[in-house]
Amino acid sequence: MDVSDPSSSNYGKHWTPEKVVEAFAPSKETIDEVKAWLVASGIADTRLSLSNRATWIRVNATIDEAENLLKTNYKEFEHTDSGKTTLACHEYSVPKSLKHHIDIITPTVHFAVMTNEKAKRGSDQGTRPSRQVQAVPMADPPTLASSSSAFNYSICSTITYPQCIRALYNMPVGTMDK
């Protein structure tokens, strides 16, 4: 994308929301192929709808239908502190011919926070130990005025500083007066 390339004349020219949608929206072929798979799998076309900007397909399906469609088993997960629950699975599958058309399916394997697992079907209820978070000592951040020659870029794989981003994207140091 030339808007991200400092050597491009379009560098830094922001896109409108419409241009972003246009650039990342799925093709008609993608929408048609995914819908055809869903319908062939027993999901009526009347239970499919496109988002407002046609960037994703909403599927109105039962858990059993979703499990059969994605070859998975859904479970209910409960957040330890809040008690809120969400559906998710450990893995899922789509036909190989559709993999390049699909970026994400939700709900599936994505969590915003760690949770305890409760089996959706009664007999194998259990919990998973919560993940322990350990503090990592950090060095004092370099000042923005630090010269790039004195900056230790090896830390960029663990902590992101403006110097890391400038090096990664070949961005010049800003020249605007404060």
KOLDREN-280920 format. One record per residue (C-alpha): z, x, y. Coordinates in steps of 0.2 Angstrom, whole numbers, padded with zeros to 4 digits, always signed. Example, Ala and Ser with C-alpha at 12.3 -4.5 7.8 and 13.67 -1.06 7.14 Angstrom:
2
+0039+0062-0022
+0036+0068-0005
//
This chain:
178
+0000+0000+0000
-0006+0008+0016
+0008+0000+0026
+0020+0012+0017
+0010+0028+0018
+0014+0038+0034
-0004+0045+0034
-0012+0028+0035
-0017+0020+0052
-0008+0004+0045
+0008+0013+0042
+0023+0003+0049
+0013-0013+0052
+0023-0027+0045
+0016-0041+0035
+0018-0059+0039
+0027-0069+0025
+0010-0077+0021
+0002-0060+0019
+0017-0055+0007
+0014-0071-0003
-0005-0068-0004
-0002-0050-0010
+0010-0054-0024
+0005-0071-0029
-0001-0073-0047
-0019-0076-0050
-0026-0093-0055
-0030-0085-0072
-0012-0080-0074
-0006-0097-0069
-0018-0106-0081
-0015-0094-0096
+0004-0096-0095
+0003-0115-0093
-0009-0116-0108
+0004-0106-0118
+0018-0118-0113
+0007-0134-0117
+0001-0127-0133
+0020-0124-0138
+0024-0142-0135
+0030-0142-0117
+0020-0157-0108
+0010-0152-0093
+0021-0165-0083
+0036-0154-0086
+0028-0140-0078
+0028-0137-0059
+0023-0123-0047
+0035-0117-0033
+0030-0121-0015
+0020-0105-0013
+0014-0104-0031
+0023-0088-0035
+0032-0095-0051
+0032-0109-0064
+0047-0121-0066
+0048-0127-0084
+0059-0142-0088
+0064-0138-0106
+0079-0141-0117
+0089-0126-0124
+0081-0128-0141
+0064-0128-0134
+0067-0113-0124
+0075-0104-0139
+0059-0108-0149
+0047-0103-0136
+0055-0087-0132
+0061-0083-0150
+0079-0081-0144
+0097-0088-0145
+0105-0093-0129
+0124-0091-0126
+0135-0097-0113
+0144-0083-0103
+0159-0085-0093
+0164-0075-0078
+0182-0068-0082
+0189-0070-0065
+0180-0086-0058
+0178-0095-0075
+0160-0100-0069
+0148-0100-0084
+0129-0096-0085
+0117-0097-0099
+0108-0081-0105
+0102-0072-0120
+0102-0054-0126
+0083-0053-0129
+0068-0063-0129
+0049-0062-0133
+0033-0069-0126
+0015-0067-0134
+0008-0050-0131
-0007-0057-0123
+0004-0064-0109
+0015-0049-0106
+0005-0043-0091
+0005-0060-0083
+0024-0063-0083
+0036-0053-0072
+0052-0062-0076
+0059-0077-0085
+0076-0084-0081
+0088-0088-0087
+0087-0074-0100
+0095-0057-0100
+0100-0055-0081
+0117-0056-0075
+0124-0054-0057
+0141-0049-0064
+0149-0044-0080
+0155-0058-0091
+0164-0063-0106
+0153-0071-0120
+0157-0087-0128
+0145-0093-0141
+0135-0108-0137
+0138-0115-0155
+0156-0117-0159
+0160-0106-0175
+0157-0088-0168
+0167-0089-0152
+0173-0072-0145
+0174-0062-0130
+0167-0045-0125
+0179-0032-0116
+0176-0031-0098
+0167-0016-0091
+0179-0004-0083
+0173+0003-0066
+0178+0020-0061
+0178+0027-0043
+0167+0042-0041
+0173+0055-0028
+0160+0057-0014
+0157+0071-0002
+0157+0068+0016
+0140+0061+0021
+0129+0072+0031
+0126+0068+0049
+0109+0061+0054
+0106+0076+0064
+0107+0087+0048
+0092+0098+0047
+0082+0095+0031
+0082+0113+0027
+0101+0113+0025
+0102+0096+0016
+0106+0097-0003
+0092+0085-0010
+0100+0086-0028
+0112+0072-0023
+0098+0060-0020
+0098+0055-0038
+0116+0048-0036
+0119+0044-0018
+0105+0038-0006
+0106+0045+0012
+0093+0043+0026
+0087+0061+0022
+0083+0056+0004
+0073+0041+0010
+0064+0052+0023
+0060+0065+0009
+0054+0052-0004
+0042+0043+0008
+0038+0058+0019
+0045+0050+0034
+0047+0059+0050
+0064+0060+0059
+0065+0046+0072
+0061+0051+0090
+0068+0036+0099
+0081+0039+0112
+0098+0031+0109
//
